[in-house]
Amino acid sequence: MPRNYDLAIIGTGTAAIVAGMRVRSAGWSVAVVDFRPFGGTCALRGCDPKKMMIGGADAADHAWRMKGHGVEGTTHLEWPGLLAFKRSFTDPVPKKHEQLYAEKGIDTFHGRARFTGPKSLDIEGRALEAGHILIAVGAEPMRLGIPGEEHLIDNEGFLEIETLSKRIVLVGGGYIAAEFSHIAARAGAKVTILQHGERMLKHFDPDLVGWLMDKFRGLGIDVRTEAKVTSVEKTENGYRVTARETNGEMSVDADLVVHAAGRKPALTDLDLDSGGVKHEDGRLILNEHLQSVSNPAVYAAGDAAQMGPPLTPVSSHDAKVVAANLLEGNKHKPNYEGVPSVAFTIPPIAAVGLTEAEAQRKRLKFRMKSERTESWFTARQAAEKVYGFKVLVEDETDLVLGAHVVGPHAEEVINLFALAIRHGLTAEQLKTTMFAYPTGASDIGSML
């Protein structure tokens, strides 16, 4: 006999825990299913463990920058210790999540789930039926379709390597490549990035990315843009990665090759057709309420929904919207206005709202202020050579349209710009706010 629930959730990441707890608190019976350790990408394989390791790299980098300014002695990154520090956070996560579900009366299932009908699932031989099903499976690396692809490790593999390789090639030029390269290079690896596009970090302002590239060069990271990887070959001493550049073919030898070329919703094993869940080109087809257009019993959230930016706060926001729609009917829609994004390089680069190019395409009338500001106190007190900003303000309304920051505290300062964009604060209101000084936020008035 199948087990019956009001809601079954496939996945145990941020979206699952937020939606599950809210619906369970309303008296619904809930089950969660995952074939991996409970906790999801962010807590176990993504943002949190990555940030733990960046913490160590940032501390070492700060010490190196301060050499000759009162901080002396030898500092180096020790990979096993950095990995142990990361595991001090990640190792307890699955047990904590399972305990939390148990305390709230949410049933847990381990195994791969697949649809067997519009409201039914099979979990490796166990049948489960539910009034509603939430797909919250997160994302996985997209296939590259090149010979030797099986030799690449993904972000999860990189975060678990016991010994750091001496020569590392990162295929791709987005968040993963930028962040992992900054960790690995500071830990002593020779890093090469092969990016098929014309620049790295294409979701960030190109001027600020250009300033940040000074840091890549200073670390000895070899960034090859417009380099499309065509094959990865196993050799006697490691791997040979071949790519096609504008001027012809090139190759790089490596001890480790990392997939950093983008991710897609992890839908492959769900047998969506058996559930009557419409999908196209690897994406779910959803309405404005995050509900399947073909099966009203099915909703999606976070990276699986791919309606908003692929960020943890978006997963949480989606989950709240789905839970409200389940409990109250389809009255709620996600709102992705003013969602900030950060790449945790050292220093970090951050953005929220429109880019200069997007504002121009919308034919908005705006004023823009942009400056590279390594002479400002915020950069000087950290002995940091990369600091700058670009802020766009609409002429008629004085509303902030977009903000872009690279340098010390960028990951925190961007949140204040996000607050202004999401809640309609004007540039004048930001300028007249008295922030603690000297802090990163106290620079905001000078950025407007």
C-alpha positions in Angstrom: 0.0 0.0 0.0 1.3 3.5 -0.9 2.0 6.0 1.9 -0.3 9.0 1.5 0.5 12.7 2.3 -0.9 16.1 1.7 2.5 17.2 0.3 5.5 15.4 -0.9 8.7 17.3 -1.5 11.5 16.0 -3.7 14.7 17.5 -2.4 15.9 18.6 1.1 17.6 22.0 0.5 16.5 25.5 1.4 13.2 25.5 -0.5 12.2 22.1 0.9 12.8 23.0 4.5 11.0 26.4 4.2 8.0 25.1 2.4 7.8 21.9 4.4 7.9 23.6 7.8 5.2 26.2 6.8 2.8 23.7 5.4 3.4 21.3 8.3 2.6 24.1 10.8 -0.8 24.4 9.1 -1.6 20.8 9.9 -0.7 19.2 6.6 1.0 15.8 6.4 4.4 16.2 4.7 7.1 13.9 3.4 10.5 14.8 2.1 12.6 12.7 -0.3 16.3 12.8 -1.2 18.8 10.3 -2.5 21.6 12.4 -1.2 22.4 13.4 2.4 19.8 15.8 3.7 20.6 19.5 3.5 20.7 20.4 -0.2 23.3 22.2 -2.3 23.8 25.4 -0.4 24.5 23.8 3.0 26.5 20.8 1.8 27.9 21.4 -1.7 27.7 25.1 -2.5 27.5 28.5 -0.9 28.1 27.6 2.8 31.1 25.2 2.5 32.6 27.4 -0.3 32.3 30.5 2.0 34.0 28.5 4.9 37.0 27.9 2.6 37.0 31.5 1.3 37.2 32.6 4.9 40.6 31.0 5.3 41.8 32.3 2.0 40.6 35.8 2.8 42.4 35.7 6.2 45.6 34.7 4.6 45.2 37.3 1.8 44.6 40.0 4.4 47.8 39.0 6.2 49.8 39.1 3.0 48.4 42.5 2.0 49.4 43.9 5.5 53.0 42.7 5.2 55.1 45.7 5.7 52.3 47.5 7.4 52.8 46.1 10.9 51.9 42.5 10.2 55.0 40.3 9.8 55.8 36.6 9.7 55.0 33.8 7.3 51.4 32.9 6.5 50.3 30.2 4.2 47.1 28.2 3.4 47.2 24.6 4.6 44.7 22.7 2.5 43.9 19.8 4.9 43.2 22.3 7.7 41.0 24.4 5.4 39.1 21.3 4.4 38.7 20.2 8.0 37.3 23.7 8.9 34.8 23.4 6.1 33.8 19.9 7.3 33.2 21.2 10.8 30.2 22.9 9.3 29.0 20.5 6.7 29.4 17.1 8.5 26.7 17.8 11.1 24.2 19.2 8.6 22.4 16.0 7.4 21.8 14.7 11.0 20.5 18.1 12.1 18.1 18.3 9.2 16.7 14.8 9.8 16.3 15.6 13.5 14.4 18.8 12.6 12.1 17.0 10.3 11.4 14.3 12.9 10.7 16.9 15.6 8.1 18.6 13.3 6.4 15.3 12.3 7.7 15.3 8.7 8.4 11.9 7.3 11.7 11.3 5.6 12.6 9.0 2.7 16.0 8.2 1.3 16.3 7.2 -2.4 15.7 8.5 -5.9 12.1 9.7 -6.6 10.4 9.4 -9.9 6.8 10.1 -11.0 4.5 7.2 -11.6 1.4 9.3 -12.0 0.2 12.9 -11.6 0.1 12.5 -7.8 2.3 9.4 -7.2 5.9 8.7 -6.8 8.2 5.7 -6.6 11.2 5.8 -4.3 13.3 2.8 -5.3 10.4 0.4 -4.9 8.4 2.3 -2.2 5.1 3.9 -3.4 4.0 7.3 -2.2 1.0 9.4 -3.1 0.3 13.0 -2.3 -2.3 15.7 -2.9 0.5 18.0 -4.0 4.2 17.5 -5.0 6.9 20.2 -4.7 9.9 19.7 -7.0 12.9 21.3 -5.1 15.7 19.2 -6.5 18.2 22.0 -7.1 20.6 22.0 -10.0 23.4 19.9 -11.4 26.3 20.6 -13.8 25.1 20.7 -17.4 26.6 18.3 -19.9 29.4 19.8 -22.0 29.2 17.2 -24.8 32.9 16.9 -25.3 35.2 13.9 -25.5 36.7 13.1 -22.1 34.0 14.9 -20.1 34.0 12.0 -17.6 37.4 13.2 -16.4 36.0 16.4 -15.0 35.0 16.8 -11.3 32.2 19.1 -10.3 32.0 21.8 -7.6 31.2 19.1 -5.0 34.3 17.1 -6.0 36.5 20.2 -5.7 35.2 20.9 -2.2 36.1 17.4 -1.1 39.6 16.8 -2.6 42.0 15.7 0.2 45.1 17.1 -1.5 45.2 20.2 -3.6 46.5 19.5 -7.1 49.4 21.6 -8.4 47.9 22.3 -11.8 44.2 23.0 -12.1 42.1 23.9 -15.1 38.6 25.3 -14.6 36.3 24.9 -17.6 33.9 27.9 -17.5 34.1 31.5 -16.3 31.2 32.1 -13.9 30.8 32.1 -10.1 32.4 28.7 -9.6 35.5 29.4 -11.7 36.0 32.8 -10.2 35.6 31.7 -6.6 37.5 28.4 -6.7 40.4 29.9 -8.7 40.9 32.5 -5.9 41.0 29.8 -3.2 43.2 27.4 -5.2 45.7 30.0 -6.4 46.2 31.3 -2.8 46.7 27.8 -1.7 49.6 27.4 -4.1 48.0 25.9 -7.2 48.8 27.0 -10.8 45.3 27.8 -12.1 44.1 28.2 -15.7 40.5 29.3 -16.6 39.1 28.5 -20.0 36.0 30.6 -20.7 34.2 30.3 -24.0 32.8 33.8 -23.7 34.6 37.1 -24.3 34.9 37.8 -20.5 34.4 36.2 -17.1 31.5 36.8 -14.8 29.1 37.9 -17.5 26.3 38.7 -15.0 28.4 41.5 -13.5 29.2 44.9 -14.8 32.1 44.6 -17.3 34.0 47.6 -16.1 34.1 46.3 -12.5 35.0 42.8 -13.7 37.9 44.4 -15.6 39.1 46.0 -12.4 38.8 42.7 -10.6 40.9 41.0 -13.2 43.9 42.8 -11.8 43.5 40.5 -8.8 43.4 37.4 -11.1 46.6 38.5 -12.8 48.3 39.3 -9.5 47.5 35.7 -8.3 49.0 34.3 -11.4 45.7 32.9 -12.6 45.8 32.4 -16.4 42.4 33.5 -17.7 41.8 32.5 -21.4 38.6 34.0 -22.8 37.0 33.0 -26.1 38.5 29.6 -25.5 36.0 26.8 -26.2 37.1 23.5 -24.7 36.9 20.7 -27.2 38.3 17.7 -25.4 39.9 16.4 -22.2 42.4 13.6 -22.6 43.9 11.4 -19.9 47.7 11.4 -20.1 50.5 9.6 -18.3 51.0 12.5 -15.8 47.4 13.9 -15.6 45.2 15.4 -18.2 45.4 17.5 -21.4 42.7 20.0 -22.0 42.3 21.2 -25.6 40.5 24.3 -26.5 39.8 26.3 -29.7 40.7 30.0 -29.4 40.3 32.8 -31.9 43.8 32.2 -33.3 43.6 28.4 -33.4 43.9 25.4 -31.1 45.7 25.4 -27.7 46.2 22.9 -24.9 46.9 23.0 -21.2 48.2 20.1 -19.0 46.6 19.7 -15.7 46.4 17.4 -12.6 42.8 18.3 -12.0 40.0 19.6 -14.3 37.0 21.2 -12.8 33.5 21.6 -14.4 32.6 25.3 -13.8 30.6 25.8 -17.0 27.1 26.3 -15.6 24.3 24.3 -14.1 20.7 23.2 -14.9 17.7 21.9 -13.0 18.3 18.4 -11.8 15.2 16.9 -13.5 16.7 14.0 -15.5 15.7 11.1 -13.2 12.2 12.3 -12.2 10.3 10.8 -15.2 8.3 14.0 -15.5 6.3 12.6 -18.5 4.7 9.9 -16.2 3.6 12.7 -13.9 2.1 14.7 -16.7 4.5 17.5 -15.9 5.3 19.6 -18.9 8.9 20.5 -19.6 11.0 21.8 -22.4 14.7 22.0 -23.0 15.5 20.8 -19.5 13.2 23.3 -17.8 9.8 23.0 -16.1 7.0 25.0 -17.7 5.4 26.8 -14.8 2.7 29.5 -14.4 3.2 32.8 -12.5 2.3 30.9 -9.3 5.2 28.5 -9.6 2.7 25.7 -10.5 3.1 23.3 -13.4 0.9 24.4 -16.4 0.0 20.8 -17.1 -0.4 19.2 -13.6 -2.0 21.5 -11.0 -0.8 19.2 -8.2 2.8 20.0 -8.9 4.8 23.1 -7.9 8.5 23.9 -8.1 10.9 26.2 -6.2 14.4 27.5 -6.4 16.9 26.2 -9.0 14.4 23.5 -10.1 11.9 26.3 -11.0 14.5 28.5 -12.6 12.1 31.5 -12.5 14.4 33.8 -10.6 18.2 34.1 -10.1 19.9 30.8 -9.0 20.5 32.0 -5.5 19.6 30.6 -2.0 17.5 33.6 -1.0 15.4 33.0 -4.1 14.9 29.4 -3.1 13.6 30.5 0.2 11.4 33.2 -1.3 9.9 30.7 -3.9 9.2 28.2 -1.1 7.2 30.8 0.9 5.2 31.7 -2.3 4.5 28.0 -2.9 3.5 27.3 0.7 1.1 30.3 0.6 -0.4 29.2 -2.6 -0.9 25.6 -1.3 -2.6 26.9 1.8 -4.6 29.8 0.4 -5.0 29.0 -3.3 -3.0 30.6 -6.1 -3.0 34.2 -4.8 0.8 34.8 -4.6 3.5 35.4 -7.2 7.3 35.6 -6.7 8.9 39.0 -6.7 12.5 39.0 -7.8 13.0 42.8 -7.7 16.2 43.9 -6.0 17.8 40.5 -5.5 21.5 41.1 -4.9 24.2 38.7 -6.3 27.7 38.3 -5.1 30.7 36.4 -6.4 33.0 35.7 -3.4 36.3 36.4 -5.0 38.8 38.2 -2.8 37.8 41.0 -2.8 34.2 40.2 -3.7 32.2 41.7 -6.6 28.4 42.4 -6.1 25.5 43.6 -8.1 21.8 44.4 -7.7 19.2 45.8 -10.2 19.9 47.0 -13.7 23.3 47.1 -15.5 24.2 50.2 -17.5 23.5 48.3 -20.7 20.1 47.1 -19.5 19.0 50.6 -18.4 20.0 51.9 -21.8 18.1 49.1 -23.6 15.0 50.1 -21.6 15.6 53.7 -22.7 15.5 55.0 -19.1 16.7 58.4 -18.3 19.3 58.1 -15.6 22.4 59.5 -14.1 25.4 57.3 -13.4 28.3 57.6 -11.1 31.3 55.3 -11.5 34.8 55.4 -10.1 37.7 53.2 -9.2 38.4 54.2 -5.6 41.4 52.3 -4.2 42.5 55.7 -2.7 39.4 55.7 -0.4 39.9 54.9 3.2 37.9 51.6 2.9 40.5 50.2 0.5 43.5 51.8 2.2 42.8 50.4 5.7 42.6 46.9 4.2 45.7 47.5 1.9 43.4 46.5 -1.0 44.2 47.7 -4.5 40.9 46.8 -6.0 37.9 48.9 -5.1 35.3 50.7 -7.2 31.6 51.1 -7.9 28.9 52.0 -10.5 25.5 53.3 -9.4 22.5 54.2 -11.7 19.8 56.5 -10.4 16.6 57.4 -12.4 16.4 61.1 -13.2 12.7 61.6 -12.7 12.1 59.5 -9.5 15.5 59.6 -7.9 15.2 55.8 -7.4 18.2 53.6 -7.5 18.0 51.5 -10.7 21.2 49.5 -10.2 24.3 49.3 -8.1 27.6 47.5 -8.7 30.5 47.3 -6.2 33.8 45.5 -6.2 36.2 45.6 -3.2 36.2 45.3 0.6 32.7 44.8 2.1 31.0 44.8 -1.3 29.0 41.7 -0.2 27.5 43.7 2.7 27.2 47.2 1.0 25.2 45.7 -1.9 22.4 44.7 0.6 21.7 48.3 1.4 21.3 49.1 -2.3 19.0 46.0 -2.6 16.9 47.4 0.3 16.6 50.7 -1.6 15.6 49.1 -4.8 13.1 46.6 -3.3 11.4 49.1 -1.0 11.5 52.3 -3.1 14.1 54.3 -1.2 15.4 57.3 -3.1 19.1 58.1 -3.6 18.5 61.2 -1.5 17.2 59.1 1.4 20.3 56.9 1.2 22.6 59.9 1.1 21.0 61.4 4.2 21.2 58.2 6.2 23.9 58.4 8.8 25.9 55.1 8.7 28.5 54.1 11.2 31.9 55.4 10.3 34.3 54.3 9.1 32.6 51.3 7.5 31.9 50.1 4.0 28.4 51.4 4.2 29.6 54.9 5.0 30.9 55.1 1.4 27.4 54.9 0.0 26.8 58.6 0.2 29.8 59.2 -2.0 28.7 56.6 -4.5 25.5 58.5 -5.2 
